[in-house]
């Protein structure tokens, strides 16, 4: 399994989503977090599984939530660039790719 690292802004998105879902229904934030963890573990085992959406960037959808994990994989690690809702403005996270260089 390859190492996985979240950009800080992606971690903040996760925290915001968990808080939002907890506000909607008790325990829903935990379900979101578990679904995200499942997706991240899958990506760590199979980093090339997500379809390429531009350059080195890939996405992987959560099963039960309308969110994508946007990530970049190389030989040593996977970097989670964003955890983005499907309806959020497209490609808002692209500027974050500069943090990877």
DRENDO-1510 file (C-alpha; in Angstrom, 1 decimal, always signed):
<recs>
REC; n; res; u; v; w
REC; 1; UNK; +0.0; +0.0; +0.0 .
REC; 2; UNK; +1.2; +3.5; -0.9 .
REC; 3; UNK; +1.3; +6.5; +1.5 .
REC; 4; UNK; -1.6; +8.9; +1.3 .
REC; 5; UNK; -1.3; +12.6; +2.2 .
REC; 6; UNK; -4.1; +15.2; +2.3 .
REC; 7; UNK; -3.5; +18.8; +1.4 .
REC; 8; UNK; -4.6; +21.0; +4.4 .
REC; 9; UNK; -7.4; +22.6; +2.3 .
REC; 10; UNK; -8.6; +19.1; +1.5 .
REC; 11; UNK; -8.6; +18.2; +5.2 .
REC; 12; UNK; -10.6; +21.3; +5.9 .
REC; 13; UNK; -13.2; +20.2; +3.2 .
REC; 14; UNK; -13.5; +16.9; +5.0 .
REC; 15; UNK; -14.1; +18.5; +8.3 .
REC; 16; UNK; -16.7; +20.9; +6.8 .
REC; 17; UNK; -18.5; +18.0; +5.1 .
REC; 18; UNK; -18.6; +15.9; +8.3 .
REC; 19; UNK; -20.0; +18.9; +10.3 .
REC; 20; UNK; -22.6; +19.6; +7.6 .
REC; 21; UNK; -23.7; +15.9; +7.5 .
REC; 22; UNK; -23.8; +15.8; +11.4 .
REC; 23; UNK; -26.0; +18.9; +11.3 .
REC; 24; UNK; -28.4; +17.1; +8.9 .
REC; 25; UNK; -28.8; +13.9; +10.9 .
REC; 26; UNK; -27.0; +12.3; +13.8 .
REC; 27; UNK; -24.4; +9.8; +12.7 .
REC; 28; UNK; -24.4; +10.9; +9.0 .
REC; 29; UNK; -21.0; +12.6; +9.4 .
REC; 30; UNK; -19.6; +9.4; +10.7 .
REC; 31; UNK; -21.0; +7.5; +7.7 .
REC; 32; UNK; -19.4; +10.1; +5.4 .
REC; 33; UNK; -16.1; +9.7; +7.1 .
REC; 34; UNK; -16.3; +5.9; +6.9 .
REC; 35; UNK; -17.1; +6.1; +3.1 .
REC; 36; UNK; -14.2; +8.5; +2.6 .
REC; 37; UNK; -11.8; +6.2; +4.5 .
REC; 38; UNK; -12.9; +3.2; +2.4 .
REC; 39; UNK; -12.3; +5.2; -0.8 .
REC; 40; UNK; -8.8; +6.4; +0.4 .
REC; 41; UNK; -7.8; +2.9; +1.4 .
REC; 42; UNK; -8.9; +1.6; -2.0 .
REC; 43; UNK; -6.9; +4.4; -3.7 .
REC; 44; UNK; -3.9; +3.6; -1.6 .
REC; 45; UNK; -4.0; +0.0; -2.8 .
REC; 46; UNK; -4.8; +0.8; -6.4 .
REC; 47; UNK; -3.7; +4.4; -7.1 .
REC; 48; UNK; -4.3; +4.2; -10.8 .
REC; 49; UNK; -7.9; +3.0; -10.5 .
REC; 50; UNK; -9.5; +6.4; -10.7 .
REC; 51; UNK; -10.0; +7.8; -14.2 .
REC; 52; UNK; -7.7; +10.6; -15.3 .
REC; 53; UNK; -9.4; +14.0; -15.4 .
REC; 54; UNK; -6.5; +16.0; -16.6 .
REC; 55; UNK; -2.7; +15.6; -16.6 .
REC; 56; UNK; -1.8; +13.5; -13.6 .
REC; 57; UNK; -5.0; +14.2; -11.7 .
REC; 58; UNK; -7.5; +11.4; -11.0 .
REC; 59; UNK; -10.8; +11.2; -9.3 .
REC; 60; UNK; -12.6; +8.5; -7.3 .
REC; 61; UNK; -16.2; +8.7; -6.3 .
REC; 62; UNK; -17.6; +7.8; -2.9 .
REC; 63; UNK; -20.2; +5.1; -3.1 .
REC; 64; UNK; -23.0; +6.5; -1.0 .
REC; 65; UNK; -22.3; +10.3; -1.1 .
REC; 66; UNK; -22.1; +12.6; -4.1 .
REC; 67; UNK; -18.4; +13.4; -3.5 .
REC; 68; UNK; -15.2; +12.8; -5.4 .
REC; 69; UNK; -11.8; +12.3; -4.1 .
REC; 70; UNK; -9.5; +14.3; -6.4 .
REC; 71; UNK; -5.9; +13.1; -6.2 .
REC; 72; UNK; -2.5; +12.8; -7.8 .
REC; 73; UNK; -0.6; +9.6; -7.5 .
REC; 74; UNK; +3.1; +9.0; -8.1 .
REC; 75; UNK; +5.4; +6.1; -7.3 .
REC; 76; UNK; +5.8; +7.1; -3.6 .
REC; 77; UNK; +2.5; +8.6; -2.5 .
REC; 78; UNK; -1.0; +9.7; -3.3 .
REC; 79; UNK; -1.8; +13.3; -2.5 .
REC; 80; UNK; -5.5; +14.1; -2.0 .
REC; 81; UNK; -6.0; +17.5; -3.5 .
REC; 82; UNK; -9.8; +17.9; -2.8 .
REC; 83; UNK; -12.8; +16.1; -1.5 .
REC; 84; UNK; -15.4; +17.8; -3.8 .
REC; 85; UNK; -19.1; +17.6; -4.0 .
REC; 86; UNK; -20.4; +16.7; -7.4 .
REC; 87; UNK; -22.4; +19.9; -7.7 .
REC; 88; UNK; -19.6; +22.2; -6.6 .
REC; 89; UNK; -18.1; +24.4; -9.2 .
REC; 90; UNK; -16.0; +22.4; -11.6 .
REC; 91; UNK; -12.3; +22.4; -11.2 .
REC; 92; UNK; -12.2; +24.9; -8.4 .
REC; 93; UNK; -9.3; +22.9; -6.9 .
REC; 94; UNK; -7.0; +23.3; -9.9 .
REC; 95; UNK; -4.9; +26.0; -8.3 .
REC; 96; UNK; -4.1; +23.6; -5.5 .
REC; 97; UNK; -1.9; +21.6; -7.9 .
REC; 98; UNK; +0.7; +24.2; -7.6 .
REC; 99; UNK; +1.2; +23.1; -4.0 .
REC; 100; UNK; +2.5; +19.7; -5.3 .
REC; 101; UNK; +5.6; +21.0; -7.0 .
</recs>
